[in-house]
Amino acid sequence: MSADDRLVAVTGATGRQGSAVTRHLLRDGWRVRALTRTPDSDRARALTDLGADVVRADFDEPDTLRAAFRDAHGVYSVQNPMTSSIDAEIRHGIAVADAARDAGVSHVVYGSAGTGASGTGVGSWDSKLAIEAHMRRLGLPLTVLRPMAFMELMTDRDYYPPVSTWHVMPKLMGADRPVVWLSVDDLGAIAALAFAEPSRFIGAALTLVADVQSIDDCRAIWRDVTGKPPRRFPMPVWLFERIVGTDLTTMWRWLRTATIPTDTSETLRILPTAVTVRQWLSAQQTPRASHPA
Ligand SMILES: NC(=O)c1ccc[n+]([C@@H]2O[C@H](COP(=O)([O-])OP(=O)(O)OC[C@H]3O[C@@H](n4cnc5c(N)ncnc54)[C@H](OP(=O)(O)O)[C@@H]3O)[C@@H](O)[C@H]2O)c1
């Protein structure tokens, strides 16, 4: 057992996943060491206000990771290839894993994505499998969380929903194809539950599905909830790829024909309160511009 068995170090703590994990851990009575490259940012200060201990750490500086993980019981690991690159994501995920091993933490919860199967050709899913394989080689006490589509894709401005979710995504994958949804907040709740029950969750790799709705279904729900359809901004696929890259378009083309896990029962057993798309959209009084820390 590590020196402080109520302390979890959360990477990406100023981001969507990390801030949700931090909020839930604090709510559940954990102490949280929140990692960020810029402790004086507004988002970092918001984490301090919540009660987290904000520390500076950079995935590209392994010593800062080792220092941030020292004496921690657990580590929440998440990286973002969209804001760095696939290669950087792998490098960063491996650096976090190595530092967690060096610090001797008792539990690593990894924010992965996708189906968990190889051979999809989706770079940002394969990268996560490579990081997971490294963690397994190290023998880390590991829980893997695999969400596929965050409900925030419909509202978070950073994702450009009028172009991506309401236009290019259905165009490439088919508007009637199933999409498996989870809210980021529920991911945070599930991560906190995993830390609370290590005997249940260490060794588990969980495909997280709270609701299954096609983009057509989501448009109809949106209309029901708000009285008007979501705003759509048509953009040629080649232009979208030039701006965003080809990872998402590869994913959506793959989803056009792929069979994906759509069973919600395991997720709902773990978190019976996990929200549906309808509940989630209804709760967005005014769709949020971005994720609050
Ligand atoms: N969009 C979806 O529907 C979806 C679904 C499933 C999974 N995912 C996965 O979710 C992941 C992204 O998670 P997210 O949305 O929570 O990301 P995010 O909001 O972009 O947050 C990532 C955080 O990582 C930190 N960070 C970035 N570079 C760093 C570095 N070099 N050293 C230390 N910290 C660094 C940043 O914090 P600072 O700037 O404060 O340092 C940032 O706040 C991706 O891997 C994606 O594949 C997405």
The ligand as an ORCA input file, in Angstrom:
! r2SCAN-3c Opt
* xyz 0 1
  N     -14.374     13.020    -27.931
  C     -14.892     11.839    -27.639
  O     -16.062     11.544    -27.899
  C     -14.014     10.827    -26.946
  C     -14.591      9.611    -26.579
  C     -13.790      8.670    -25.936
  C     -12.463      8.966    -25.653
  N     -11.928     10.148    -26.057
  C     -10.520     10.394    -25.755
  O     -10.433     11.407    -24.775
  C      -9.064     11.847    -24.756
  C      -9.014     13.325    -24.515
  O      -9.521     13.575    -23.233
  P     -10.096     14.996    -22.852
  O     -11.212     15.328    -23.770
  O     -10.315     15.000    -21.397
  O      -8.840     15.930    -23.256
  P      -8.659     17.485    -22.998
  O      -9.927     18.100    -22.515
  O      -7.984     18.024    -24.204
  O      -7.635     17.493    -21.774
  C      -6.349     17.004    -21.886
  C      -5.503     17.633    -20.817
  O      -4.180     17.069    -20.918
  C      -3.281     18.033    -20.484
  N      -2.051     17.912    -21.269
  C      -1.896     18.050    -22.604
  N      -0.615     17.911    -22.940
  C       0.072     17.668    -21.795
  C       1.433     17.452    -21.493
  N       2.388     17.475    -22.431
  N       1.769     17.232    -20.200
  C       0.831     17.238    -19.230
  N      -0.483     17.451    -19.449
  C      -0.852     17.678    -20.727
  C      -3.887     19.402    -20.693
  O      -3.745     20.094    -19.470
  P      -2.858     21.455    -19.340
  O      -3.018     22.218    -20.619
  O      -3.486     22.127    -18.171
  O      -1.461     20.986    -19.087
  C      -5.366     19.127    -20.980
  O      -6.222     19.802    -20.097
  C      -8.479     11.459    -26.104
  O      -7.523     10.435    -25.926
  C      -9.684     10.937    -26.879
  O      -9.316      9.955    -27.812
  C     -12.678     11.097    -26.668
*
